[in-house]
Amino acid sequence: MLTAATTALLSFASNHSFANNDLPDLGTAAVNTFSLEKEMQYGDAYMRVIRSSAPVLNDPVLSQYITELGNKLVAHATGVKTPFYFFMLRNDEINAFAFFGGHVGVHTGLFLNADSESELASVLAHEITHVTQRHLARSLEAQEKTAPATVAGMLGAILLTIAAPQAGMAALATTQALATQAKINYTRQHEKEADRIGMQILVDAGFDPEAAGDFFGKLASRYRFTTTPPQMLLTHPLPESRISEARNRANQYPHRFVPDNLNYQLAKARIQVRFSSYSDEMALSLFEKQLSRNSYAFESAALYGKALALLRLKRAKEAEVIIDKLLTRDANNLFYLDTKADLLVERKDFAAAKALLEQQRQLKPTSQVINANLANVYIEAGEAAKAIPLLEDMVFLDKQNPLPYEMMTQVYRQTGNQALEHFASAESMALAADYKGAVDQLNFAYRFTKDDPLQLARIEARIRQFREAEKALDALK
């Protein structure tokens, strides 16, 4: 007979693909055709390496915002052949990039420099087009026809560049690709195509077509005489012709007023306070000046930024007065609800926090923001077991998100379930390509699992899968 712990583990594994071989099967780098399946495999591997080496944000509020914005654009794209996965990196550099399998990364620096959601959307639409038109795969396929060994080296170099830029460029320099030009960069034709199709996506999704030219022009003017342009201008050059073409394309569409989105300005304020080079005092001063001078896109966003800065400065009572005021304006806004939950946990009013978030979950049962906050409240209140179904829902909806696995590790530690604690920890490590660590955790899970052949067999299978994935990743490097 299965014990309660065993039943939980088997349910946990079967519901979240622990028992399935869902790890990347990279195969050989040189293939006759760079298939969509191969793109997905490489994209998964690269994303795991990025998590291990780059400051990927696991902020549920910002993740949900960028995913919803990205999906709004993807809904108006043609030729979508893969799922899309949008994520953010904590980096003040102005940059965005796309790679295999529909992965689109956005630096927080883009928010710091884009004045409106339309400007940010213009960059995302461009990157989405690189994916839908398979520009990277097409470049590699063209190279593979003449130099398979070069393509193999380039694929490894791309991975190394993601993991450690200096090492990656050194590796790339050893290939034949640099004999002519950096072949992993998109061609001018690809850039033009991404600009043209991206503009159509931008317009069809309801954004301002003039935003692309405005953002390009602003970047070109700001960095015209600098010796160290931002990374985005190195991979996406901005000659005057490109800026004028963007403006000419925009002029082909009827002029329309597109109001900015409050949630964009809230996301920008959140980044300025929590994920930028601003000190807490600088951030508070920034928003206080905006409010005193009425120099804001939305007063609510400036107030929200001020509240976040006050909270970080341990002035929680002042912050809560502002957040309560904002909630009277918009009781269902996820930015405000997330901060209100933090404030309630800060003063250990768990009953109020649970009441607030449980009510919101009735309205938004799939919201990662609500589920993550409610799970955290249960953990902080000493009711960790109640967090398990919420975290399972989060994993089901986004298997690439390490946050629920990290929280599950904490939950099972708190509830004394050592087998599941190590199992969840293993999955979290595997998402960051730490297969050795994941195998170690599974070995611990194995030791704490007794008298259950099925459970032991599942752990053994997962160990084999992690070891195979590690070999494939090493071969790619």
N, C-alpha and C positions, 0 to 999 in steps of 0.2 A: 504493500500500500504506500502511495506517495505521501510524504510529509507535507505540511503546509508550506515550508520553505522550498521544498522541491517543486511543488506545484507552481509557486510564484516564479521560480527560476525558469521553469519550462515555458510558462506563459510569457514571461519577459523575453525569452529567447525567440520563441516562435513568432511573437507579434512584431519583433523588431529585427528580423533577419539575422539573428545571431547564429541560427543553425544553417543559414543559407550561405553559399559562397558568393557574396556580393562584393568581394574585394577585386581590385583591378587585375585583369589578366593581361599584362602588357605585351607579351609576345616579343617579336623581333621588331627592331626599329624600321628596317627596310622592308616595305611591302609593295606589292604591285599596285595596289590602290589603297589610298588612305581613307578607309571607310568611316562611316559615321560611328560604327561600333568602336573602331580604333580611337577615334576622337574622344568618345566618352571614357574609354579606359585611360587614356593619357590625361584627360582633364581631371579625372578622379585622383590620379596619382599626384599631379601637380598641386591640386588643392590641398591634399594632405601635407605635402611638403611646405606649402605656404603657411599652413597653420602652425607648423613646427618652427618656422624661421622668421615670420613677419608678425607685426602687431595687429592681428585680426581682431576687430571689435566683436565682443559677444554681448552687446547691449541690445536687449530685446526691442526697445522702443525704436532705436535707429535702424535695426535690422528689419523690423516690420515696415518702417517708412520706406526704405530704399527698395525693398522687395515689391511693395505695392506700386511705387512709382515705376520701377522697371517693368513689372507685369502689365501696367497700363500701356506702356509703349510697345511691348512685345505683342499685345493683342491687336495692334494695328500694323504689324510687320507681316511681310509675305515670305514664304520659303522657310518658315520655322520648322526645323527638323529635329531639334533636340530640346530638352527642358532647359530653362534658364535658371541660373543661381547667382543672385546678386549679394555681394558682401562688401564690407568696408574695412579699410586699413587706417590705423591711427598714424597719420603722416601729414605734416603741414605742407608737403610738396603738392603742387597742382598736377594731378594726374588721374587717369582712369585707364584701364586696360582690359582686354578680353582675350581669353584663350580657349583651348579645346573644351568641348562639351557644354557650351553655353555659360561658362563662368565669366562674370563681369565684376571686376574689382574697382572700387571707388575710394580714392584717398579723401580723408577728412579735409584736406587742404582745398578741395574743390568747393566745399560748402563755404569755406572762409573767404573765397574769392568770387563766387557767383552771387549776383545781387538778387536773383529771382529763381523760382523753380523752373521756369522755361529755359534759363541759361544752363542749369544743371541737366535738364532733360535733353537739351541739344547734344551734350556730350554723351549721355547714355545712349541716345538714338544712334549716334555714330558708332559706338562700340557694339551695339546690338547688330548693326549691319555687318560689321566685320565677321560676326558669328554666322548670321543667316546666309551670307554670301561665301562662307567657308574660306576666307582669304588666307588664313594661315595654312590650312590644309592644302589649298590650291598651290601656294608657293612651294610647299614641301613636295607635293606631287611632281611639280615641274622639275625640281632639283633631282628627285629620285630617279627620273628617267635617264639622267645623264651621269649621276654620281651617287649611287646608293650608300656608299660609305660616308660620303659627306653628309647626307641626310641623317644617318645614324648619329654622327657626331653632333649635328645641330640639335637633334631632339634631346640628347643628353645635355647639351649646353644650355638649352632653354630651361631645363629643370634645374641645373646648377645656378643659372642666373637668378631664378626665383628664390632658391635657397640661400645663395651667397653671391651677390652681384659681381664682386671682384673675381671670385673663383670662376664664375660662369663666363665672364668675358675673356678670362685667360684661356679657358677651355675652348671657347669659340674661336679664338685667335689661332688655334692649332689646326682648325679645319680649313678646307679649301674655300669655304664660303666667303671669307674676307678677301680673297684674291680679286673679287670684282666689287662687291658691296655687302653690307650686312643683310644676308638673305632672310634672316628671321624678321626683319622689318617689313612692313607692308610696302608694296610698290606704289608709285605715284598714281597708277591707275586704280589700285585698291582704295587709296585715300579719297580720290575723286568720287568713286562709286559709293563709298561710305558717307561722304558728305551729301551726295545727291539723294540717295535712298533714305538716309537718316533724316534729311529735311522733310521728306514726304511722310515718314513715320511721325515726326514731330507735329506736323500740321494735322494729320489725321487723328492724332491723340488729343487735339484741342489746345496745343501750346502755341506760343508766339513764334512764327517763323523768323522774325527779325532777331530773336535771341541768339542764334548761332553766330551771325555776323557781329553782333554787339559784343559777345563774349570773346570771339577771336580778336576783334579790334582792341578790346581792353587789354588782353594779354600781350598783343604785339606792341602796344604803346608802352605798357608797364616795363617790358623787358627788352625794349629795342636796343638799348646801349649796354646791357649787362653782359659780363663775360661768362656768367654761370646761369643760363636760362633754366626754368623749371623742367623737370623730366618730361612733362607732356610735350614741350616744344622740341625736345630732342627726338621723340618718337613720332610726333605729329607736327612737322614744320609748318610755319605760318607765313609763307610769302604773301606779298600784297595781292597777288592774283587769287589766292585762295580766299582771302577776306572779301575781295570784291565779288567773286563768284557766289559766295554765301549770301551777300547782300542782294545780288541780282536775282538769285533764286527766290529769296524772300519777297522781292518785289513782284514776282509772278503770281503771288497769292493776294486775294483781297485783304486790305488792311483791316485788322480787327483788334479791339482792346481785349487783352487777356489779363484779368486780375491775378495778382500773385496769390499763392496758397499759404494760408496761415501755418499749416503743418510744416512747410518747408522752413519758414522762419523760426519755428519752434525747434526744429532739428538743428538748424544753424546755431541757435542760442545754446542748445545742449552741448554741441561740439565746442563752441567757444569757451564754455565753462569747464567742461569735464575732459575734453580730449584735444586740447590745443596747448600751445606754449604759454598762454596767459596764466599768470598767477591768479589765485582766488581774489586777491585785492584788486588786481587789474581788471578782472572780469566784472566785479561789482561796480567799479568806477565806470566801466564802459556802458553798462546798462543804466546806471544812475544818470550819466550824461545824456543818453538817448531820451530818457524820460523827462529830464529837466528842459531839454531843447526841442522836444517833440520831433526828434530826428530818427524815426523808426518806420519800418514798413507796417508793422502792427503793434499797437500798444501792448496787446496781450503777450506778444513774443518778448518784448522788452521786460515786462513784468515777470514773465516766466524765467528769463535769464537772470534777473535780479534775485528771484527766489532761490534758484539753484546755487548762485554764488553765496547767498546768505547761509544756506544749508551747509555748504562746504566750510564756511567760516564759523560753524557751530552756533549760528544764530537762528535756531530752528523755529522759535516762536514767531519771529518776524517773517520767516519764510512761509510758515503755515497760514498766516493772515493773508498773504498774497495768493497762495494756492487756493485757499477757500474762496477768495474773491473770483478767481478765474473759473473755478468749478461752478459758481453761480451763473457764469456766462455760457459755459459748455460742460455740462455734467458728465458727458461721456467721452471727453477728450483723453486719449491714452497718455499723452505727455503729462497732463495734470494728474491723472489717476495714479500713474507710476510714482510721481513725486509725493502725492498724498500718502500712498502706501508706505513709502520710505519714512515719512514724518511720523506716521502712526507706529511703525515698528521702532523708530528711534525713541519714542516715549513709552514703548511697551504696551500700547493700547491695542492688543491683539484682537480683542472682541470687535472693536470698531473696524479694524483692518479687514477681518474676515467678513464682516457684514457687508462692507463696501464692495469687496472683490467678488464675493459669492453672488451678489446681486448683478454685478457686471458680467459675470460668467454666464448668467442666464441670457444676456443679450449678445455676448460675443464668445461662444463656447470654443472657438478655434483660435482665439487671439493668443499669440505667444506671450504678449505683454501681460495679460491678465493671468494666464496660467502660471507663468514664471513668478510673478509677484505673489499670487496666492500660495503657491508651493513654498516660497520663501517664508511667508507668514506662518504657515504650519510648522516649518522647521524651527523658526525662532520661538514659536509658542510651545515647543516640546511635543508637537503632535505630528511628528515626521511621517508616520504611516499614511496619513491623509494626503500627503504630497505625491505618493506613488502614482495613482491614476492620472494626475495632472501631468506629471513628467513623462509618463508613457504616451499620453496624447501628444506631447510636444515632440517626442521622438518619432512617432508615427507620421506627423505632419512634416517633419524636417529631419531626415536621418543624417544630414551633414552637420547639424548643430551640436557642438560639444557641450553646450551649457547644461542641457538636461542630464547628460551622463555625469557631469561633474556634480550636479545637485543630487543625483541618485546615489553617488558614492557617499555623500554626506548623510543622506537619508538612511541608508543601510548600515552605516557606521553607528548612527544614533539609535537604530532599532536593534542592533546587535546581530544582524544577518551578515556574517563575514563572507559567505560564499558569493552573495549578490553584490556585496561591496566591492570585492575584487573583480567580479565580472563586469560591473559598470565601469570601473577604473580602466579595465583592459580596453573596452570599446572607446573610451575617451582618448587613451594613448594611441590607439590605431588610427583615429581620425587625424592625428598629428604625425603619422608615419613612424611612430615609435613602436615598431613591431617587437623589438626585444623586450621592452618594458611591458608591452601587452601580454606577451607570452609568459613573462614572470608572474604577472597578475593572475593569469589563468591557471598557472600551476598552484598558486595559493588557493584559488577557488576550488581546484581539484582536491586539495588536501582537506578543505572544510566541507567537502561533499561526501557523505557516507551512505552506503547501502542503497545506492540508486544507480543502477547500470545505465539507464537512459540518460540521466543527467551527466554522468561521467563521460559517456560517449559523445555528447554534444560538446563538452568542453574540449575533449581530445580533437574533435573535428575542427573546432575553431582555432586551436593551436596550430594544426596543420595548415589551415588557410592563412594565418598570420605569417607563418614561416615561408610559405610559397610567395606571399605578397612581398615580403622582405627581399627574397632572392630576385624577384622581378624588378623591384625598385633599384637594387644594387646593379643589376645588369644594365638598366637604363642610364644610370650615372656613368 
